[in-house]
Amino acid sequence: MVSRVPLHRMLALVVFVLAALWVLTGHFASVGSEEASAAEAQAAEPAAQTPKRTVAVVKAELADYARLIRISGVTEADKLAILAARSNGVVQELGAEQGDMVARGATVMLLEGQEVRAAVKAAEDQLAQAAEQLAVGEALNAKGSLPETEVTARRAAKTAAEGALAQARAAADRLSLTAPFAGTVDAVNVELGEWVQQGTPIATLISLDPIVVKAEVSERDVAHVAVGAKALVRLVSGVELEGTVRHLARKASDRTRTFALEVDLPNPDGQIPSGMTAELRLTAATQPALTVPRSVLTLNEAGQVGLRLVDDKDIAGFLPVDLIDDTEAGFVVTGVPQGARVIVAGQDLVRDGEIVQVKELTRAEAEAAQKAAQP
């Protein structure tokens, strides 16, 4: 006989089973939820540990810049001549002393030569006689009293006398030594009464107005220099004058790969001597450029000089630039786009492609921050 289970026990059993199933189902669901929450937290944890770097940027404001080309040079006389004796003889007269200013054609030295001067007088008399004989002969020939051959001989005699006179005068002219150009007598090498031979150095003559500043310009700068351009010259004495480029070599030196340059400098009173050190400053062609503090320039892994920029998505990058000048305000560079956002603080801490937090500064704010950072 089968015993019957009371209805209330059956209901209690069903409720127990359903409650157990609900508890188990809720536990597994909570486990999955906990694992998902833990995974999300773990994924978010690195982002919280590596915040974006903050960098200061300034928008590039390009300006036309004419670079100064600075080169060293030395002053030299515009002309220099070592005057030599043109004949043998004894020094009879010195027309100039060391340091004297002489005009072109002025007598610097005169040699004794009475016999030479006498030979000139004799040649002049002989020519006068030959000319007179020729005139008489031509008159007689016109009347038929003198043959043509005699007239021809007298013409030849006159021509010979002219040649003799020219030689005598040339010999007399060689007794004197004159200045080939106006200038200053820098040295006199002989004394009165001294015997000299032909070719003996007598005096050194230099022309100091204009004085010439000679220098060498590099391959990089030669394209920015032209004949006729103005040049500012600063002498070692501190005097500054403006000159003009008068010569630029078109062939480089085989040894230094530089080009010879000459600048004319006015020197009317001759106060600037030859051989003085000078600095030349020439202005190159104008080009758009940016002046940046020296600390802003950096190097990439390849060793290139450049700037760190930030694009419109706040991603940092490297831009190679050309350094064209070094001024008191900083380095002058080219190759930077107008309006580019240049990192002026924190550029050495970021990498290419890194997203950064940007703090934009005005140029004045950046300059003030740079001054405040200096010791």
C-alpha positions in Angstrom: 0.0 0.0 0.0 1.6 3.2 -1.1 1.7 6.0 1.3 0.5 9.3 0.2 2.8 12.4 0.6 1.0 15.3 2.1 0.3 18.2 -0.2 2.1 20.8 2.0 5.3 18.8 1.9 5.2 18.6 -1.9 4.8 22.4 -2.1 7.7 22.9 0.3 9.9 20.6 -1.8 9.1 22.5 -5.0 9.8 25.8 -3.4 13.2 24.6 -2.0 14.3 23.3 -5.4 13.3 26.6 -7.1 15.1 28.6 -4.5 18.3 26.5 -4.8 18.2 27.0 -8.6 17.8 30.8 -8.2 20.7 31.0 -5.8 23.0 29.0 -8.0 22.0 31.0 -11.1 22.6 34.4 -9.4 26.0 33.3 -8.1 27.3 32.3 -11.5 26.0 35.6 -13.0 27.7 37.6 -10.3 30.9 35.8 -10.9 30.8 36.7 -14.6 30.0 40.3 -13.8 32.8 40.5 -11.3 35.3 39.1 -13.8 34.1 41.6 -16.5 34.4 44.4 -14.0 37.9 43.3 -13.0 39.0 43.2 -16.7 37.6 46.6 -17.4 39.4 48.0 -14.3 42.6 46.3 -15.3 42.4 47.8 -18.9 41.7 51.3 -17.5 44.5 51.0 -14.9 47.6 51.7 -17.4 45.8 54.8 -18.8 45.5 56.1 -15.3 49.2 55.3 -14.6 50.6 57.1 -17.7 49.0 60.6 -18.0 49.8 62.8 -21.1 52.9 64.9 -20.9 52.3 68.7 -20.8 54.4 70.8 -23.1 54.5 74.5 -23.8 54.2 75.7 -27.4 54.4 78.9 -29.3 53.1 79.6 -32.7 55.9 80.3 -35.2 55.8 83.9 -36.5 58.2 84.0 -39.5 59.9 87.3 -40.4 62.1 88.4 -43.3 65.7 88.1 -42.2 68.9 89.3 -43.9 71.7 87.3 -42.5 75.0 89.0 -41.8 78.0 87.3 -43.3 81.0 87.8 -41.0 84.5 87.2 -42.3 88.0 88.2 -41.2 90.3 90.2 -43.5 93.3 92.4 -43.6 94.0 95.8 -45.0 96.3 96.2 -47.9 97.5 99.1 -50.1 95.5 99.6 -53.2 98.8 99.9 -55.2 102.4 99.0 -54.2 105.5 99.5 -56.3 109.2 99.0 -55.5 111.0 101.6 -57.6 114.3 100.5 -59.0 117.2 102.3 -60.5 117.0 102.5 -64.3 120.7 103.2 -64.9 124.1 103.0 -63.2 125.3 106.1 -61.4 125.8 108.1 -58.2 122.7 109.4 -56.4 122.7 113.1 -56.9 119.3 114.0 -55.5 116.5 112.3 -53.5 113.2 113.9 -54.2 111.3 112.3 -51.3 111.9 110.9 -47.9 110.2 108.1 -46.1 106.6 109.0 -45.2 106.3 111.7 -47.8 103.2 112.0 -50.0 104.2 112.4 -53.6 102.2 113.1 -56.8 102.2 111.1 -59.9 105.3 112.0 -62.0 107.2 113.5 -59.0 111.0 112.9 -59.0 112.0 110.4 -56.4 115.7 110.1 -57.3 118.1 111.7 -59.7 121.5 110.3 -60.7 124.6 112.2 -61.7 125.2 112.2 -65.5 126.8 115.3 -66.9 128.1 113.4 -69.9 124.7 111.9 -70.7 123.1 115.3 -70.6 125.9 116.7 -72.8 125.3 114.0 -75.3 121.7 115.2 -75.5 122.8 118.7 -76.3 125.2 117.4 -79.0 122.5 115.2 -80.5 120.2 118.2 -80.7 122.8 120.3 -82.4 123.5 117.5 -84.9 119.9 117.1 -85.7 119.5 120.9 -86.3 122.5 120.8 -88.6 121.1 117.8 -90.5 117.7 119.5 -90.8 119.3 122.6 -92.2 121.4 120.7 -94.7 118.3 118.8 -95.9 116.4 122.1 -96.4 119.2 123.6 -98.5 119.6 120.4 -100.5 115.8 120.3 -101.3 115.9 123.9 -102.4 118.9 123.3 -104.7 117.3 120.1 -106.0 114.2 122.1 -106.9 116.4 124.4 -109.1 118.2 121.4 -110.7 121.5 122.2 -109.0 121.7 119.1 -106.7 121.1 115.5 -107.7 118.3 113.5 -106.1 120.8 111.1 -104.6 122.3 113.8 -102.5 118.9 114.9 -101.2 118.2 111.3 -100.3 121.5 111.1 -98.4 120.7 114.2 -96.5 117.3 112.8 -95.5 119.0 109.7 -94.2 121.4 111.9 -92.2 118.5 113.8 -90.6 116.8 110.5 -89.7 119.9 109.2 -88.1 120.3 112.4 -86.1 116.7 112.1 -84.9 117.5 108.5 -83.7 120.7 109.6 -82.0 118.8 112.3 -80.2 116.1 109.9 -79.1 118.7 107.5 -77.6 120.5 110.4 -75.8 117.2 111.6 -74.3 116.3 108.1 -73.2 119.6 107.7 -71.5 119.2 111.0 -69.8 115.6 110.1 -68.8 116.9 106.9 -67.1 118.9 109.1 -64.7 115.7 110.1 -63.0 113.2 108.0 -61.1 109.6 109.2 -61.0 106.5 108.1 -59.1 104.2 106.0 -61.4 101.2 107.0 -59.2 100.3 109.3 -56.4 101.0 107.7 -53.0 103.1 107.5 -49.9 106.8 106.7 -49.9 106.9 103.8 -47.4 110.7 103.3 -47.6 113.9 104.8 -49.1 116.8 102.3 -49.5 119.6 104.6 -50.7 121.5 107.7 -49.5 122.9 110.7 -51.3 126.2 110.0 -53.1 125.7 106.3 -53.1 126.7 104.3 -56.2 123.8 102.3 -57.5 123.5 99.8 -60.4 120.6 99.4 -62.7 117.9 97.4 -61.0 118.8 98.4 -57.4 115.7 98.9 -55.2 115.5 102.6 -54.5 112.1 103.3 -52.7 108.8 101.6 -51.9 105.7 103.5 -53.0 102.2 102.6 -51.8 98.8 104.1 -52.5 96.5 104.0 -49.4 93.4 105.7 -50.8 91.3 103.7 -51.2 92.7 101.1 -49.0 91.7 97.5 -49.8 90.4 94.9 -47.3 91.2 91.5 -48.6 89.4 88.4 -47.2 88.2 84.9 -48.2 84.5 84.0 -48.5 83.3 80.4 -48.0 81.5 78.3 -50.6 78.3 78.5 -48.5 78.3 82.3 -48.6 79.7 83.2 -52.0 76.3 83.1 -53.6 75.2 85.9 -51.4 78.0 88.3 -52.3 78.2 90.5 -55.4 80.5 93.1 -56.8 79.2 96.5 -56.0 77.6 95.4 -52.7 78.1 97.4 -49.6 80.2 96.0 -46.8 80.6 97.2 -43.2 84.2 97.0 -42.1 85.2 97.1 -38.4 88.9 97.6 -37.9 90.8 96.1 -34.9 91.1 99.7 -33.7 87.3 99.8 -33.3 86.7 102.2 -36.2 83.8 101.2 -38.4 83.5 102.3 -42.1 81.4 101.4 -45.1 83.1 100.0 -48.2 82.2 98.5 -51.5 83.0 95.1 -52.9 85.2 95.6 -55.9 86.4 92.1 -56.7 85.1 88.6 -56.1 87.1 85.6 -57.5 85.1 83.2 -59.6 87.5 80.3 -58.9 88.0 78.9 -55.4 91.3 78.3 -53.8 92.5 74.7 -54.4 93.8 74.6 -50.8 91.0 76.3 -48.8 88.0 76.1 -51.2 87.3 79.8 -50.5 86.9 82.7 -52.8 89.1 85.8 -52.7 87.2 89.0 -51.9 88.3 92.7 -52.1 86.5 95.6 -50.5 87.4 99.3 -51.3 87.5 101.5 -48.2 87.9 105.3 -48.4 91.1 106.5 -46.8 91.7 110.1 -47.9 94.0 111.0 -45.1 95.9 107.7 -45.1 95.2 107.1 -41.5 94.4 103.4 -42.0 97.6 101.5 -42.5 98.3 98.4 -44.6 98.3 95.1 -42.7 95.6 95.9 -40.1 93.2 93.2 -39.1 89.5 93.8 -40.0 86.1 92.2 -39.8 83.9 92.3 -42.8 80.1 92.2 -42.5 78.1 91.7 -45.6 74.3 91.4 -45.8 72.9 88.2 -47.5 69.6 88.0 -49.4 66.4 88.4 -47.3 64.5 85.1 -46.5 61.7 84.1 -44.2 63.2 82.8 -40.9 62.3 82.1 -37.3 64.4 83.2 -34.2 64.2 80.7 -31.4 66.0 80.4 -28.0 69.1 78.3 -28.1 67.5 75.8 -25.6 64.7 75.0 -28.0 66.8 73.3 -30.7 67.2 69.6 -30.2 68.6 66.5 -32.0 66.8 63.5 -33.4 68.2 60.0 -33.3 70.0 60.6 -36.6 71.8 63.6 -35.2 69.9 66.2 -37.2 69.3 69.6 -35.7 65.7 70.6 -35.5 62.6 71.5 -33.5 59.8 69.6 -31.9 56.4 70.5 -33.2 52.8 69.6 -32.2 50.2 69.1 -34.9 46.5 70.0 -34.8 45.8 66.6 -33.1 48.4 67.4 -30.3 50.8 64.7 -31.7 54.5 65.6 -31.2 56.9 65.3 -34.1 60.4 66.4 -35.2 61.2 68.9 -37.9 64.8 69.3 -39.3 65.8 73.0 -39.8 68.7 75.0 -41.3 70.6 77.2 -38.9 71.6 80.4 -40.7 72.7 82.7 -37.9 73.4 83.0 -34.2 72.3 86.3 -32.7 71.9 87.7 -29.2 68.2 86.9 -29.4 68.8 83.2 -30.3 69.4 81.0 -33.3 67.8 82.0 -36.6 66.5 79.0 -38.5 64.7 78.4 -41.8 62.4 75.6 -42.9 59.6 76.2 -40.3 56.1 76.7 -41.7 54.3 79.9 -40.7 52.0 79.3 -37.7 53.6 75.9 -36.7 53.3 75.1 -33.1 56.8 74.9 -31.7 57.5 73.2 -28.4 59.5 75.6 -26.3 59.4 73.6 -23.0 59.4 69.8 -22.6 60.7 69.1 -26.1 63.4 66.7 -24.9 60.9 64.6 -22.9 58.5 63.6 -25.7 58.9 61.2 -28.6 57.7 61.3 -32.2 54.0 60.3 -32.4 53.3 60.9 -28.7 50.1 62.6 -27.8 50.7 65.4 -25.4 48.9 67.9 -23.3 49.4 71.4 -24.9 49.8 74.7 -23.1 49.9 77.5 -25.6 52.0 80.6 -24.8 52.4 83.9 -26.5 55.9 84.8 -27.6 56.2 87.4 -24.8 55.2 84.8 -22.2 57.7 82.3 -23.6 60.5 84.9 -23.5 59.6 85.8 -19.9 59.6 82.2 -18.9 63.1 81.7 -20.6 64.5 84.7 -18.7 63.0 83.4 -15.4 64.6 80.0 -16.0 68.1 81.5 -16.5 70.4 81.5 -13.5 
